[in-house]
Amino acid sequence: MRNATRDFQIMMPASRARALSVVVILSLLVGYIGMAALTLEPGPLDIALTIVKLVGLTGAILLFLSNYGQMSQRPESRLDEREAQIRNRAYVLTHQMMVCALFAAFFWVEAAGKLGWWLPDARAAAEMITAYAMASMALPAAILAWRDQSPAGEA
Amino acid sequence: MTRRELADAVGVNPQTIGFLERGEYGPSLALALRIAAVFDVPVEALFSLGPFPALGEQLARLHREFL
């Protein structure tokens, strides 16, 4: 059963949280994966990708602090049964997506070793692992926002 | 009784009461019983596996049965 304790959270309508989640995912893909795939000398593109990474990181933190992010972290004793149910579904989907990404990476590494495709060096691997970790942090809140069926403005 | 008052009485988020009102969420037996207790009615007066007949139909049936 819920109690009256309130967390610090940034109240965000579903539409804004959805838009933010798109920004975060695109920034992760472009910033971190781009940085991993390209070997860049310091220059304009390097600075641009760093800015994109920072946008993604800031967006992920904002999403984490939003009402959706806080719902994804709240103890089950402070969720009602419907909230617990939709959060569990969000975590199951996050888990499935992260496992798929992990298996895709395993297959790529195996295939790339045999076929001579691109393989990440230590720096690129660190970038990709960071993107993976940030995606796993942001996805539950993003999924909760995208699946929120509440009419706009409902308390 | 407001949505928030009912939510506080049964220990759920007011949004969950909205979902129940719109028929978009099926409550657990425990929650259904708590809500029925608040209104002091049997649980089947509030929840049903099928749609409830319209109030007019129910009144007409009662009228036929008792008059």
Backbone of each chain as ProteinMPNN parsed JSONL, in Angstrom:
{"seq_chain_A": "MRNATRDFQIMMPASRARALSVVVILSLLVGYIGMAALTLEPGPLDIALTIVKLVGLTGAILLFLSNYGQMSQRPESRLDEREAQIRNRAYVLTHQMMVCALFAAFFWVEAAGKLGWWLPDARAAAEMITAYAMASMALPAAILAWRDQSPAGEA", "coords_chain_A": {"N_chain_A": [[0.844, -1.2, 0.0], [0.417, 2.286, -0.645], [2.265, 5.06, 0.755], [2.336, 8.396, 2.157], [4.711, 9.639, 1.515], [6.726, 11.777, -0.427], [8.789, 11.854, -3.307], [11.713, 13.617, -4.513], [11.091, 14.945, -7.577], [10.947, 15.711, -11.055], [8.159, 16.963, -12.371], [6.701, 15.875, -15.263], [4.917, 16.089, -18.238], [3.559, 13.371, -20.206], [4.001, 13.744, -22.953], [6.218, 15.441, -23.08], [8.145, 13.911, -21.775], [8.302, 11.783, -23.529], [9.308, 13.037, -25.826], [11.764, 13.849, -24.801], [12.903, 11.368, -24.306], [13.309, 10.429, -26.884], [15.239, 12.232, -27.747], [17.305, 11.521, -26.007], [17.859, 8.814, -26.709], [18.568, 9.097, -29.436], [20.762, 10.791, -29.148], [22.492, 9.155, -27.723], [22.932, 7.152, -29.607], [24.025, 8.604, -31.796], [26.057, 10.18, -30.586], [27.686, 8.528, -28.761], [27.989, 6.036, -30.109], [28.787, 6.978, -32.565], [31.145, 8.261, -31.848], [32.527, 6.033, -31.067], [32.73, 4.577, -33.429], [34.104, 6.209, -35.172], [37.399, 7.284, -35.694], [38.66, 9.968, -34.319], [40.437, 12.964, -34.735], [41.21, 15.713, -32.541], [38.911, 18.233, -33.171], [36.388, 20.024, -35.134], [34.285, 18.06, -35.609], [34.72, 16.205, -33.602], [34.265, 17.83, -31.367], [31.587, 18.437, -31.812], [30.381, 15.895, -31.589], [30.984, 15.388, -28.941], [29.441, 17.335, -27.708], [26.909, 16.389, -28.417], [26.94, 13.998, -26.987], [26.963, 15.042, -24.387], [24.484, 16.283, -24.363], [22.853, 14.024, -24.536], [23.563, 12.752, -22.138], [22.737, 14.663, -20.238], [20.031, 14.723, -20.837], [19.347, 12.078, -20.18], [19.757, 12.134, -17.434], [17.825, 14.037, -16.687], [15.54, 12.663, -17.461], [15.706, 10.529, -15.744], [15.291, 11.824, -13.336], [12.714, 12.6, -13.624], [9.108, 12.295, -13.121], [8.511, 9.859, -14.278], [10.952, 8.514, -14.3], [11.456, 8.4, -11.567], [9.341, 6.834, -10.778], [10.14, 4.461, -11.845], [12.11, 3.74, -10.111], [11.102, 3.607, -7.574], [10.426, 2.047, -4.383], [8.639, -1.079, -4.279], [6.724, -1.197, -2.333], [5.717, 1.304, -2.276], [4.232, 1.701, -4.462], [1.099, 1.429, -6.156], [-1.003, -1.392, -7.054], [-1.53, -1.285, -9.824], [0.409, 0.488, -10.77], [2.702, -0.94, -10.072], [2.384, -3.108, -11.749], [2.553, -1.972, -14.378], [5.103, -0.963, -14.227], [6.614, -3.283, -13.9], [6.193, -4.435, -16.4], [7.501, -2.579, -17.984], [10.132, -2.951, -17.142], [10.541, -5.592, -17.914], [10.419, -5.332, -20.717], [12.572, -3.596, -21.1], [14.649, -5.26, -20.24], [14.468, -7.276, -22.187], [15.139, -5.822, -24.486], [17.737, -4.983, -23.861], [19.047, -7.428, -23.605], [18.779, -8.392, -26.208], [20.359, -6.478, -27.54], [22.798, -7.063, -26.394], [23.236, -9.71, -27.271], [23.326, -9.215, -30.008], [25.665, -7.755, -30.102], [27.488, -9.718, -29.268], [27.265, -11.545, -31.402], [28.167, -9.912, -33.466], [30.829, -9.471, -32.706], [31.821, -12.081, -32.861], [31.349, -12.68, -35.597], [32.713, -10.588, -36.826], [35.338, -11.103, -36.124], [35.845, -13.368, -37.666], [35.263, -12.566, -40.272], [36.603, -10.291, -40.786], [35.488, -7.793, -40.244], [34.765, -4.483, -38.873], [36.078, -4.001, -35.638], [35.688, -2.962, -32.278], [38.176, -0.941, -30.65], [39.843, -0.597, -27.428], [39.124, 1.979, -26.502], [36.872, 2.569, -28.086], [35.233, 0.474, -27.305], [34.793, 1.157, -24.656], [33.295, 3.493, -25.006], [30.98, 2.391, -26.171], [30.068, 0.676, -24.183], [29.465, 2.529, -22.241], [27.347, 3.877, -23.51], [25.549, 1.765, -23.591], [25.099, 1.295, -20.858], [23.938, 3.742, -20.144], [21.67, 3.689, -21.713], [20.319, 1.543, -20.562], [19.717, 2.693, -18.168], [18.021, 4.774, -18.867], [15.931, 3.646, -20.321], [13.722, 2.289, -18.86], [12.203, 4.466, -17.783], [11.64, 5.835, -20.15], [10.064, 3.963, -21.507], [7.91, 3.77, -19.736], [6.888, 6.344, -20.048], [6.143, 6.331, -22.761], [4.194, 4.407, -22.694], [2.251, 5.428, -21.128], [-1.057, 5.766, -20.477], [-2.719, 7.596, -19.354], [-5.222, 10.124, -19.337], [-4.417, 13.409, -20.494], [-3.316, 15.631, -18.013], [-4.554, 14.357, -15.914], [-4.595, 13.843, -12.46]], "CA_chain_A": [[0.0, 0.0, 0.0], [1.209, 3.498, -0.761], [2.183, 6.008, 1.846], [2.257, 9.767, 1.664], [6.029, 10.195, 1.273], [6.924, 12.26, -1.796], [10.179, 11.921, -3.737], [12.027, 14.742, -5.381], [10.929, 14.541, -8.973], [10.555, 16.757, -11.988], [6.894, 16.551, -12.976], [6.841, 16.021, -16.706], [3.835, 15.415, -18.964], [4.02, 12.244, -21.021], [4.486, 14.19, -24.263], [7.576, 15.977, -22.931], [9.037, 12.79, -21.442], [8.505, 11.014, -24.767], [10.229, 13.797, -26.683], [13.085, 13.783, -24.174], [13.448, 10.021, -24.483], [13.796, 10.345, -28.269], [16.502, 12.995, -27.768], [18.326, 10.735, -25.297], [18.238, 7.633, -27.493], [19.289, 9.553, -30.629], [22.063, 11.319, -28.722], [23.344, 8.008, -27.383], [23.335, 6.484, -30.848], [24.895, 9.458, -32.608], [27.225, 10.638, -29.838], [28.587, 7.491, -28.252], [28.324, 5.048, -31.136], [29.566, 7.722, -33.561], [32.495, 8.454, -31.291], [33.196, 4.73, -31.047], [32.988, 4.083, -34.779], [35.027, 7.086, -35.884], [38.627, 7.664, -35.0], [38.658, 11.397, -34.586], [41.416, 13.901, -34.176], [40.501, 16.872, -31.996], [38.459, 19.133, -34.243], [34.952, 20.375, -35.045], [33.392, 16.897, -35.495], [34.954, 15.673, -32.257], [33.564, 18.726, -30.428], [30.139, 18.28, -32.051], [29.941, 14.622, -31.006], [31.061, 15.532, -27.482], [28.243, 18.097, -27.305], [25.761, 15.472, -28.542], [27.033, 13.092, -25.835], [26.552, 15.775, -23.187], [23.024, 16.444, -24.463], [22.282, 12.721, -24.19], [23.784, 12.51, -20.713], [21.851, 15.575, -19.499], [18.661, 14.248, -21.052], [19.152, 10.844, -19.416], [19.632, 12.518, -16.02], [16.51, 14.669, -16.526], [14.531, 11.599, -17.553], [15.839, 9.754, -14.51], [14.721, 12.617, -12.243], [11.309, 12.918, -13.912], [8.144, 11.431, -12.442], [8.589, 8.5, -14.85], [12.193, 7.915, -13.811], [11.315, 8.105, -10.144], [8.436, 5.688, -10.656], [10.898, 3.249, -12.185], [13.048, 3.436, -9.025], [10.437, 3.633, -6.268], [10.202, 0.711, -3.805], [7.33, -1.627, -4.654], [5.761, -0.918, -1.258], [5.171, 2.646, -2.474], [3.469, 1.726, -5.713], [-0.107, 0.617, -6.047], [-0.885, -2.617, -7.861], [-1.484, -0.959, -11.261], [1.718, 1.067, -11.043], [3.686, -2.03, -10.009], [2.199, -3.931, -12.948], [3.089, -1.329, -15.588], [6.554, -0.857, -14.082], [7.184, -4.601, -14.183], [6.189, -4.613, -17.862], [8.563, -1.717, -18.537], [11.423, -3.589, -16.867], [10.655, -6.79, -18.761], [10.746, -4.881, -22.073], [13.956, -3.094, -21.044], [15.525, -6.44, -20.166], [14.472, -7.946, -23.494], [15.879, -4.983, -25.438], [19.161, -4.982, -23.519], [19.57, -8.759, -23.933], [18.902, -8.436, -27.676], [21.539, -5.675, -27.906], [23.983, -7.801, -25.947], [23.447, -10.83, -28.185], [23.746, -8.652, -31.294], [27.087, -7.409, -29.957], [28.251, -10.98, -29.256], [27.295, -12.072, -32.775], [29.027, -9.023, -34.261], [32.234, -9.726, -32.349], [32.175, -13.39, -33.425], [31.384, -12.6, -37.055], [33.749, -9.644, -37.251], [36.631, -11.783, -35.998], [36.012, -14.33, -38.771], [35.077, -11.957, -41.593], [37.436, -9.101, -40.925], [34.73, -6.549, -40.108], [35.265, -3.549, -37.855], [35.967, -4.382, -34.233], [36.047, -1.801, -31.453], [39.362, -1.008, -29.785], [39.473, -0.403, -26.018], [38.438, 3.267, -26.358], [35.54, 2.456, -28.696], [34.437, -0.432, -26.46], [34.372, 1.924, -23.473], [32.194, 4.374, -25.441], [29.776, 1.599, -26.414], [29.575, 0.186, -22.888], [28.838, 3.69, -21.586], [26.045, 4.063, -24.158], [24.707, 0.636, -23.163], [24.709, 1.534, -19.461], [23.011, 4.878, -20.099], [20.397, 3.248, -22.295], [19.622, 0.704, -19.574], [19.234, 3.591, -17.121], [16.965, 5.654, -19.373], [14.842, 2.94, -20.995], [12.47, 2.065, -18.111], [11.416, 5.704, -17.722], [11.154, 6.128, -21.505], [8.965, 3.032, -21.814], [6.762, 4.186, -18.918], [6.309, 7.546, -20.654], [5.489, 5.981, -24.034], [3.026, 3.545, -22.463], [1.317, 6.101, -20.218], [-2.375, 5.924, -21.125], [-3.565, 8.521, -18.596], [-5.616, 11.338, -20.055], [-3.554, 14.538, -20.14], [-3.768, 16.457, -16.894], [-5.139, 13.597, -14.812], [-3.693, 13.872, -11.296]], "C_chain_A": [[0.881, 1.254, 0.0], [1.215, 4.26, 0.55], [2.357, 7.406, 1.269], [3.614, 10.377, 1.333], [6.167, 10.606, -0.19], [8.412, 12.283, -2.093], [10.402, 13.26, -4.405], [11.855, 14.244, -6.81], [10.53, 15.743, -9.813], [9.275, 16.282, -12.664], [6.916, 16.878, -14.465], [5.635, 15.371, -17.377], [4.402, 14.34, -19.885], [4.616, 12.715, -22.341], [5.922, 14.707, -24.163], [8.574, 14.853, -22.619], [9.317, 11.94, -22.683], [9.494, 11.725, -25.68], [11.651, 13.719, -26.119], [13.719, 12.406, -24.385], [13.985, 9.829, -25.895], [15.143, 11.053, -28.385], [17.616, 12.16, -27.135], [18.805, 9.563, -26.155], [19.031, 8.046, -28.742], [20.683, 10.068, -30.262], [23.022, 10.188, -28.371], [23.86, 7.35, -28.662], [24.363, 7.317, -31.606], [26.193, 9.776, -31.856], [28.187, 9.516, -29.48], [28.985, 6.5, -29.344], [29.143, 5.722, -32.245], [30.994, 7.905, -33.108], [33.27, 7.142, -31.294], [33.614, 4.306, -32.449], [34.035, 4.913, -35.52], [36.279, 7.32, -35.045], [38.865, 9.134, -35.322], [39.863, 12.087, -33.968], [40.623, 15.034, -33.544], [40.149, 17.855, -33.107], [36.974, 19.365, -34.124], [34.03, 19.162, -34.866], [33.496, 16.265, -34.114], [34.188, 16.511, -31.223], [32.048, 18.556, -30.574], [29.63, 16.99, -31.41], [29.985, 14.671, -29.482], [29.843, 16.297, -26.963], [27.006, 17.197, -27.369], [25.748, 14.49, -27.357], [26.542, 13.783, -24.565], [25.047, 16.024, -23.18], [22.344, 15.137, -24.039], [22.396, 12.438, -22.698], [22.841, 13.378, -19.873], [20.398, 15.117, -19.624], [18.379, 12.998, -20.24], [18.988, 11.164, -17.932], [18.263, 13.15, -15.766], [15.394, 13.62, -16.549], [14.526, 10.773, -16.272], [15.171, 10.49, -13.342], [13.242, 12.946, -12.457], [10.399, 11.991, -13.111], [8.197, 10.001, -12.98], [9.842, 7.776, -14.361], [12.084, 7.53, -12.345], [10.359, 6.941, -9.916], [9.182, 4.38, -10.94], [11.829, 2.825, -11.049], [12.371, 3.241, -7.669], [10.281, 2.21, -5.709], [8.783, 0.226, -4.097], [6.274, -1.322, -3.589], [5.118, 0.459, -1.428], [4.544, 2.811, -3.848], [2.16, 1.003, -5.468], [-0.012, -0.515, -7.072], [-0.814, -2.324, -9.36], [-0.115, -0.394, -11.636], [2.799, -0.024, -11.047], [3.611, -2.885, -11.271], [2.821, -3.264, -14.185], [4.601, -1.15, -15.468], [7.224, -2.208, -14.376], [7.248, -4.85, -15.689], [7.3, -3.785, -18.504], [9.933, -2.358, -18.308], [11.616, -4.848, -17.709], [11.062, -6.379, -20.177], [12.18, -4.34, -22.129], [14.934, -4.263, -21.056], [15.617, -7.132, -21.527], [15.301, -7.145, -24.504], [17.382, -5.028, -25.143], [19.794, -6.34, -23.835], [19.749, -8.893, -25.446], [20.144, -7.664, -28.123], [22.819, -6.414, -27.549], [24.295, -8.96, -26.898], [23.894, -10.343, -29.562], [25.237, -8.304, -31.239], [27.953, -8.674, -29.966], [28.391, -11.536, -30.671], [28.234, -11.234, -33.645], [30.499, -9.333, -33.989], [32.698, -11.056, -32.96], [32.349, -13.303, -34.937], [32.531, -11.71, -37.53], [35.134, -10.277, -37.171], [36.911, -12.695, -37.174], [36.063, -13.631, -40.125], [35.879, -10.67, -41.793], [36.671, -7.796, -40.882], [35.354, -5.693, -39.009], [35.051, -4.115, -36.449], [36.394, -3.201, -33.372], [37.369, -2.015, -30.719], [38.902, -0.685, -28.362], [38.693, 0.897, -25.822], [37.004, 3.181, -26.897], [34.638, 1.552, -27.854], [33.928, 0.301, -25.225], [33.219, 2.855, -23.819], [30.888, 3.579, -25.575], [29.199, 1.066, -25.106], [28.897, 1.322, -22.12], [27.447, 3.933, -22.177], [25.069, 2.985, -23.704], [24.19, 0.871, -21.738], [23.691, 2.679, -19.371], [21.659, 4.507, -20.683], [19.615, 2.411, -21.282], [19.059, 1.555, -18.446], [17.996, 4.368, -17.607], [15.744, 4.888, -19.885], [13.587, 2.715, -20.143], [11.594, 3.308, -18.054], [10.84, 6.038, -19.098], [9.959, 5.231, -21.852], [7.718, 3.407, -21.013], [6.078, 5.406, -19.54], [5.553, 7.188, -21.933], [4.236, 5.152, -23.822], [1.985, 4.205, -21.566], [0.011, 6.392, -20.949], [-3.254, 6.942, -20.407], [-3.977, 9.686, -19.471], [-4.738, 12.502, -19.598], [-4.164, 15.322, -18.996], [-4.392, 15.692, -15.758], [-4.143, 13.526, -13.67], [-3.214, 12.48, -10.953]], "O_chain_A": [[1.964, 1.26, 0.585], [0.297, 4.132, 1.359], [2.505, 7.582, 0.06], [3.67, 11.531, 0.907], [5.77, 9.863, -1.088], [9.212, 12.679, -1.245], [9.465, 13.95, -4.806], [12.426, 13.222, -7.189], [9.864, 16.664, -9.34], [9.292, 15.322, -13.434], [7.127, 18.024, -14.86], [5.352, 14.202, -17.111], [5.564, 14.392, -20.288], [5.614, 12.164, -22.806], [6.744, 14.449, -25.043], [9.694, 14.842, -23.129], [10.426, 11.439, -22.864], [10.4, 11.105, -26.236], [12.616, 13.546, -26.864], [14.923, 12.298, -24.614], [14.994, 9.151, -26.092], [16.067, 10.555, -29.027], [18.729, 12.097, -27.658], [20.007, 9.346, -26.307], [20.042, 7.425, -29.07], [21.657, 9.815, -30.971], [24.211, 10.25, -28.681], [25.043, 7.036, -28.79], [25.419, 6.824, -32.003], [27.286, 9.659, -32.41], [29.36, 9.551, -29.85], [30.16, 6.165, -29.493], [30.068, 5.125, -32.795], [31.935, 7.727, -33.881], [34.484, 7.117, -31.492], [34.696, 3.754, -32.648], [34.758, 4.404, -36.376], [36.204, 7.527, -33.834], [39.223, 9.493, -36.444], [40.244, 11.82, -32.829], [39.492, 15.301, -33.952], [41.012, 18.253, -33.889], [36.355, 18.962, -33.139], [33.095, 19.214, -34.066], [32.497, 15.845, -33.531], [33.548, 15.97, -30.322], [31.319, 18.535, -29.582], [28.58, 16.984, -30.768], [29.142, 14.079, -28.808], [29.283, 15.959, -25.92], [26.157, 17.239, -26.479], [24.693, 14.191, -26.797], [25.807, 13.198, -23.769], [24.409, 15.984, -22.128], [21.377, 15.15, -23.277], [21.455, 11.95, -22.072], [22.224, 12.898, -18.922], [19.641, 15.124, -18.653], [17.297, 12.861, -19.669], [18.176, 10.542, -17.248], [17.611, 12.85, -14.765], [14.442, 13.681, -15.77], [13.47, 10.372, -15.782], [14.563, 9.867, -12.471], [12.594, 13.505, -11.572], [10.86, 11.025, -12.503], [7.959, 9.046, -12.242], [9.805, 6.586, -14.05], [12.558, 6.472, -11.931], [10.534, 6.157, -8.983], [8.89, 3.339, -10.352], [12.289, 1.684, -11.02], [12.999, 2.763, -6.724], [10.033, 1.272, -6.467], [7.845, 1.021, -4.154], [5.087, -1.204, -3.894], [4.099, 0.752, -0.805], [4.353, 3.927, -4.33], [2.105, 0.07, -4.667], [0.937, -0.585, -7.853], [-0.121, -3.029, -10.094], [0.452, -0.741, -12.672], [3.686, -0.035, -11.9], [4.631, -3.331, -11.796], [3.531, -3.917, -14.95], [5.31, -1.178, -16.474], [8.271, -2.262, -15.021], [8.225, -5.401, -16.195], [7.957, -4.231, -19.444], [10.796, -2.312, -19.185], [12.724, -5.134, -18.162], [11.943, -6.997, -20.773], [12.909, -4.595, -23.088], [15.921, -4.254, -21.791], [16.699, -7.524, -21.964], [16.068, -7.716, -25.28], [18.198, -5.102, -26.062], [20.94, -6.403, -24.28], [20.748, -9.441, -25.911], [20.895, -8.132, -28.979], [23.795, -6.396, -28.299], [25.445, -9.173, -27.282], [24.734, -10.971, -30.207], [25.974, -8.528, -32.199], [29.015, -8.703, -30.588], [29.475, -11.942, -31.091], [28.994, -11.768, -34.453], [31.306, -9.444, -34.911], [33.8, -11.157, -33.499], [33.34, -13.775, -35.493], [33.224, -12.025, -38.497], [35.993, -10.034, -38.018], [38.047, -12.801, -37.636], [36.806, -14.042, -41.017], [35.824, -10.05, -42.855], [37.136, -6.79, -41.418], [36.299, -6.088, -38.327], [33.983, -4.636, -36.125], [37.359, -2.512, -33.702], [37.653, -3.108, -30.231], [37.706, -0.519, -28.118], [37.717, 0.929, -25.073], [36.057, 3.647, -26.265], [33.444, 1.814, -27.703], [32.792, 0.103, -24.795], [32.277, 3.001, -23.039], [29.827, 4.034, -25.148], [27.981, 1.012, -24.938], [27.893, 1.114, -21.439], [26.486, 4.165, -21.443], [23.895, 3.266, -23.461], [23.009, 0.675, -21.451], [22.714, 2.599, -18.625], [20.622, 4.961, -20.2], [18.399, 2.552, -21.157], [18.053, 1.197, -17.834], [17.051, 4.587, -16.848], [14.636, 5.425, -19.883], [12.481, 2.926, -20.64], [10.382, 3.225, -18.253], [9.693, 6.471, -19.207], [8.97, 5.693, -22.421], [6.605, 3.369, -21.537], [4.85, 5.496, -19.561], [4.45, 7.685, -22.164], [3.322, 5.173, -24.646], [0.95, 3.607, -21.275], [-0.023, 7.16, -21.91], [-4.405, 7.142, -20.794], [-3.176, 10.185, -20.262], [-4.358, 12.565, -18.429], [-5.354, 15.638, -18.996], [-4.734, 16.283, -14.734], [-2.978, 13.188, -13.879], [-2.449, 12.308, -10.004]]}, "seq_chain_B": "MTRRELADAVGVNPQTIGFLERGEYGPSLALALRIAAVFDVPVEALFSLGPFPALGEQLARLHREFL", "coords_chain_B": {"N_chain_B": [[-18.005, 11.754, -2.898], [-14.643, 12.34, -3.659], [-12.341, 11.487, -6.325], [-9.745, 11.448, -5.345], [-10.182, 11.177, -2.601], [-11.324, 8.632, -2.464], [-9.185, 7.187, -3.492], [-7.254, 7.62, -1.495], [-8.547, 6.347, 0.585], [-8.471, 3.673, -0.125], [-5.853, 3.244, -0.637], [-4.431, 3.715, -3.091], [-3.047, 5.216, -6.104], [-4.607, 8.208, -7.251], [-4.873, 8.235, -10.035], [-5.197, 5.559, -10.641], [-7.768, 5.051, -9.773], [-9.108, 6.499, -11.722], [-8.475, 4.936, -13.98], [-9.853, 2.615, -13.276], [-12.492, 3.56, -13.258], [-12.871, 4.09, -15.944], [-12.826, 1.602, -16.942], [-10.422, 0.572, -17.789], [-8.639, -0.84, -16.391], [-8.335, -3.817, -14.599], [-9.019, -4.552, -11.32], [-7.189, -6.103, -8.565], [-8.462, -8.797, -6.527], [-8.282, -8.077, -3.854], [-8.129, -5.263, -3.925], [-10.57, -4.671, -5.145], [-12.317, -5.592, -3.172], [-11.643, -3.848, -1.106], [-12.525, -1.405, -2.141], [-15.247, -1.939, -2.394], [-15.849, -2.211, 0.289], [-15.508, 0.391, 1.198], [-17.729, 1.667, 0.074], [-19.638, 0.17, 1.194], [-20.999, -1.922, -0.088], [-21.81, -5.001, -1.849], [-19.134, -6.656, -3.637], [-19.792, -7.392, -6.23], [-21.562, -5.503, -6.97], [-20.127, -3.438, -7.857], [-18.135, -4.356, -9.594], [-17.842, -6.347, -12.524], [-17.729, -9.202, -14.684], [-18.726, -8.889, -17.208], [-20.224, -6.206, -19.174], [-22.144, -3.827, -17.302], [-25.739, -3.711, -17.272], [-27.614, -0.967, -18.664], [-28.701, 1.741, -16.537], [-31.375, 2.449, -16.85], [-32.456, 0.14, -17.995], [-32.125, -1.629, -15.857], [-33.818, -0.484, -13.958], [-36.253, -0.728, -15.276], [-36.49, -3.485, -15.344], [-36.661, -4.086, -12.616], [-39.003, -2.784, -12.112], [-40.805, -4.311, -13.611], [-40.559, -6.717, -12.211], [-41.436, -6.217, -9.625], [-43.789, -4.786, -9.684]], "CA_chain_B": [[-16.611, 11.393, -2.622], [-13.8, 12.624, -4.825], [-11.433, 10.421, -6.757], [-8.596, 11.425, -4.433], [-10.619, 10.638, -1.303], [-11.458, 7.182, -2.61], [-7.828, 6.649, -3.648], [-6.62, 7.61, -0.174], [-9.23, 5.372, 1.441], [-8.11, 2.295, -0.482], [-4.395, 3.16, -0.735], [-3.876, 3.682, -4.449], [-2.891, 6.506, -6.772], [-5.882, 8.652, -7.855], [-4.92, 7.831, -11.45], [-5.682, 4.18, -10.711], [-9.234, 5.138, -9.692], [-9.537, 6.919, -13.059], [-8.403, 3.771, -14.873], [-10.951, 1.711, -12.899], [-13.761, 4.169, -13.697], [-12.99, 3.993, -17.403], [-12.779, 0.19, -17.32], [-9.149, 0.298, -18.467], [-7.795, -1.638, -15.502], [-9.063, -4.769, -13.759], [-8.324, -4.553, -10.028], [-7.044, -7.374, -7.854], [-9.608, -9.069, -5.65], [-8.114, -7.317, -2.609], [-8.496, -3.862, -4.159], [-12.019, -4.625, -5.389], [-12.991, -5.741, -1.873], [-11.443, -2.615, -0.324], [-13.41, -0.367, -2.685], [-16.622, -2.304, -2.017], [-16.005, -1.932, 1.728], [-15.665, 1.843, 1.37], [-19.111, 2.042, -0.266], [-20.524, -0.724, 1.936], [-21.834, -2.679, -1.03], [-21.095, -6.202, -2.282], [-18.177, -6.36, -4.698], [-20.397, -7.564, -7.552], [-22.32, -4.291, -7.316], [-19.189, -2.479, -8.462], [-17.315, -4.968, -10.648], [-18.51, -7.442, -13.203], [-16.93, -9.708, -15.806], [-19.313, -8.306, -18.419], [-20.708, -4.836, -18.957], [-23.389, -3.696, -16.547], [-26.84, -3.16, -18.079], [-27.866, 0.458, -18.426], [-29.521, 1.974, -15.351], [-32.773, 2.428, -17.277], [-32.848, -1.272, -18.154], [-32.226, -2.231, -14.529], [-35.021, 0.042, -13.323], [-37.406, -1.307, -15.96], [-36.589, -4.885, -14.915], [-37.168, -4.052, -11.245], [-40.404, -2.365, -12.197], [-41.57, -5.481, -14.066], [-40.528, -7.782, -11.213], [-42.087, -5.895, -8.35], [-45.089, -4.112, -9.817]], "C_chain_B": [[-15.762, 11.667, -3.865], [-12.92, 11.414, -5.144], [-10.254, 10.291, -5.775], [-8.988, 10.833, -3.072], [-10.751, 9.121, -1.374], [-10.066, 6.539, -2.72], [-7.125, 6.566, -2.299], [-7.234, 6.53, 0.714], [-8.789, 3.939, 1.139], [-6.607, 2.143, -0.743], [-3.85, 2.987, -2.133], [-3.707, 5.106, -4.96], [-4.249, 6.937, -7.35], [-6.004, 8.284, -9.336], [-5.504, 6.426, -11.595], [-7.204, 4.152, -10.602], [-9.799, 5.561, -11.056], [-9.531, 5.751, -14.036], [-9.542, 2.788, -14.575], [-12.288, 2.257, -13.413], [-13.964, 3.988, -15.19], [-12.97, 2.546, -17.886], [-11.494, -0.196, -18.026], [-8.203, -0.517, -17.596], [-8.695, -2.546, -14.676], [-8.356, -4.888, -12.426], [-8.115, -5.971, -9.51], [-8.279, -7.56, -6.978], [-9.504, -8.225, -4.379], [-8.545, -5.861, -2.799], [-10.004, -3.731, -4.385], [-12.78, -4.72, -4.063], [-12.829, -4.485, -1.022], [-12.378, -1.507, -0.819], [-14.863, -0.667, -2.298], [-16.864, -1.993, -0.544], [-16.211, -0.441, 1.974], [-17.118, 2.245, 1.117], [-20.148, 1.171, 0.443], [-21.526, -1.419, 1.012], [-21.095, -3.973, -1.373], [-20.221, -5.905, -3.498], [-18.808, -6.479, -6.086], [-21.302, -6.386, -7.936], [-21.43, -3.285, -8.042], [-18.441, -3.055, -9.65], [-18.036, -6.168, -11.234], [-17.612, -7.922, -14.341], [-17.442, -9.152, -17.136], [-19.771, -6.885, -18.146], [-22.0, -4.839, -18.142], [-24.491, -3.224, -17.488], [-27.073, -1.696, -17.723], [-28.817, 0.616, -17.245], [-31.006, 1.907, -15.698], [-33.292, 1.002, -17.42], [-33.047, -1.934, -16.798], [-33.507, -1.776, -13.836], [-36.272, -0.569, -13.949], [-37.613, -2.757, -15.509], [-37.162, -4.964, -13.499], [-38.659, -3.708, -11.232], [-41.284, -3.541, -12.6], [-41.676, -6.531, -12.975], [-41.394, -7.468, -10.003], [-43.434, -5.208, -8.493], [-46.011, -4.893, -10.73]], "O_chain_B": [[-16.119, 11.276, -4.976], [-12.783, 10.476, -4.359], [-9.829, 9.189, -5.427], [-8.22, 10.083, -2.47], [-10.34, 8.411, -0.456], [-9.802, 5.494, -2.125], [-6.476, 5.565, -1.991], [-6.537, 5.882, 1.494], [-8.738, 3.096, 2.035], [-6.138, 1.044, -1.037], [-2.921, 2.21, -2.352], [-4.159, 6.068, -4.339], [-4.97, 6.098, -7.89], [-7.106, 8.05, -9.833], [-6.219, 6.14, -12.556], [-7.862, 3.337, -11.249], [-10.831, 5.052, -11.492], [-10.461, 5.588, -14.826], [-10.124, 2.204, -15.489], [-13.112, 1.507, -13.937], [-15.083, 3.761, -15.652], [-13.083, 2.284, -19.083], [-11.463, -1.172, -18.775], [-7.094, -0.847, -18.017], [-9.698, -2.098, -14.119], [-7.194, -5.291, -12.391], [-8.771, -6.913, -9.952], [-9.033, -6.621, -6.722], [-10.51, -7.717, -3.883], [-9.235, -5.293, -1.952], [-10.637, -2.802, -3.883], [-13.766, -4.013, -3.856], [-13.749, -4.094, -0.304], [-12.951, -0.765, -0.021], [-15.613, 0.234, -1.923], [-17.954, -1.561, -0.169], [-16.986, -0.049, 2.846], [-17.677, 3.063, 1.848], [-21.354, 1.386, 0.322], [-22.722, -1.489, 1.294], [-19.877, -4.042, -1.207], [-20.529, -5.015, -4.29], [-18.42, -5.766, -7.012], [-21.749, -6.283, -9.078], [-21.915, -2.399, -8.746], [-18.142, -2.339, -10.606], [-18.74, -6.9, -10.538], [-16.831, -7.148, -14.894], [-16.669, -8.97, -18.076], [-19.71, -6.416, -17.009], [-22.836, -5.734, -18.276], [-24.235, -2.435, -18.398], [-26.764, -1.254, -16.617], [-29.639, -0.261, -16.98], [-31.803, 1.371, -14.928], [-34.415, 0.692, -17.021], [-33.994, -2.693, -16.596], [-34.197, -2.576, -13.206], [-37.232, -0.889, -13.248], [-38.743, -3.205, -15.316], [-38.028, -5.791, -13.213], [-39.447, -4.257, -10.462], [-42.355, -3.757, -12.032], [-42.719, -7.164, -12.809], [-42.014, -8.362, -9.428], [-44.153, -5.062, -7.504], [-47.148, -4.48, -10.961]]}, "name": "protein", "num_of_chains": 2, "seq": "MRNATRDFQIMMPASRARALSVVVILSLLVGYIGMAALTLEPGPLDIALTIVKLVGLTGAILLFLSNYGQMSQRPESRLDEREAQIRNRAYVLTHQMMVCALFAAFFWVEAAGKLGWWLPDARAAAEMITAYAMASMALPAAILAWRDQSPAGEAMTRRELADAVGVNPQTIGFLERGEYGPSLALALRIAAVFDVPVEALFSLGPFPALGEQLARLHREFL"}
